[in-house]
Every structure is written in C-alpha cells, then in structure tokens.
Amino acid sequence: GMVVSEAMATGLAVVLPFWVGSATDLVVNGHTGIVINDNTPEEISAAIQYFMENPNERIRMGKAGQEVIGHASFSLETTIDAFAEITGLKKT
C-alpha cells in the first residue's frame, strides 16, 4: 500500500491488481485509478493504454486519488511523523 499511496499523493492515477492487499482500500476502480482483475500483461497493457489515450481521465483520477490521500491518514506529513516515531528520529 505504501507505493500506491505515495503515487496517489503525487497525483498519479494508478493501475492496481485487485489482490494487492490494503491498497485496494485506496483505489476505487474508475475513480482514483484502474483495478485489474487478472495480472496478465494484456490487461496491464490495456489499462496503461487507456490512460495514454485518455489524458483527461488520467488527470481526473490522479487528482481524485490525491484528494483521497490528502483526506486520509496517508499524507506525507503523517507518514513522516509515523516514521520518526517508529525509528526514534527527530524531524528537522
């Protein structure tokens, strides 16, 4: 889920196999990205091709994902705070 949430935080629309654990809570098919049912090269390629041919949809889904992350406890600031707490490091 970390890589997916980081991508979404930067405004990227994502392609996600449906079986990728907690990330499926973040990615809503057709809203914040594309969830694929089979992890086949053809299905992955089709999803990427869709984004290439539909830049407005790619941008819309990227912005929607960024909003989801911004309103969740997955923001960059929250992640940095959690990392600092876990590792005992102090933020500068």
C-alpha angles and dihedrals in degrees: 000000000000096000091046093049091047091051091048092048089059092051099257120145109228139216111215134179108233092239097062099117120232094001089076087070089062103041116070110191110249093004109064098005144320122294112202123206099209126039093225125138089238095055093044090048092049091052093049090046089052091056091046092052095041108045093165090057091046090052093044093050091045092053091046090052091048089053092050091052092044091054095043131069088263098088119132092248092052091048092050091048092050092048092049091050094048095046097037090237120141123229117240 
